[in-house]
Amino acid sequence: MHAQLHAPDFQFKTVLEIGGGFGTLGEVMVNSGIADVRYIDIDIPPTSYVAQHYLTELLGEANVATYADTKHLAHIDIQNLPLSAVTQSAPPDGHLLGFKVHHSRM
């Protein structure tokens, strides 16, 4: 949001928040009116469970990818995620997360 105030021509599509709490930035992003925006929240396990519950109640199950939905993936392809995704910073299996990002020119 701050970026759009200072660079109105800048169009972002994905926000990755580390330590995103229970997901209020996700709510703001999805309700911002920005087309096709995607929000990803990475947090410690107790907080990530609260965030996935909050965002699922707010946005509906079809619009939220949870840790359970992505824990089996070696890499998470951001373009294949729904509006919102919540994952854990320290998964129980000890594997590090990998995100696949596609770059496009504006």
Residue, then its C-alpha position, 0 to 999 in steps of 0.5 A: m500500500h505504501a509503495q502505491l502512494h509513492a509509486p502509483d504506476f507500480q503494480f504488485k501482484t504478490v505480497l509475502e509477509i514473514g511474521g504476518g501474525f493472524g493475517t490482517l494484512g491479507e484481509v487488507m490486500v484482498n479487499s484493496g481492489i487490486a486485481d489478482v493480488r496474492y498474499i502469503d503469510i509465513d509464521i511460527p506454527p501456533t500463529s500460522y494456525v490462527a492465521q489460516h483459521y482467520l483467513t479461511e473464515l474471512l475468504g472461504e476455504a477455496n481461497v486459502a492454501t494452508y500448511a496442510d495443503t502445501k507441506h508435501l511440496a518440495h517447492i510452492d509455485i506462487q502462481n498456483l496458489p489461491l488468493s491467500a496462503v499460510t505456511q509455517s516458518a519451521p515445519p515439523d519435518g525440518h525441511l526448508l520452504g522453497f517458493k517458485v517465482h515467475h518474473s514478468r516485465m511490466 
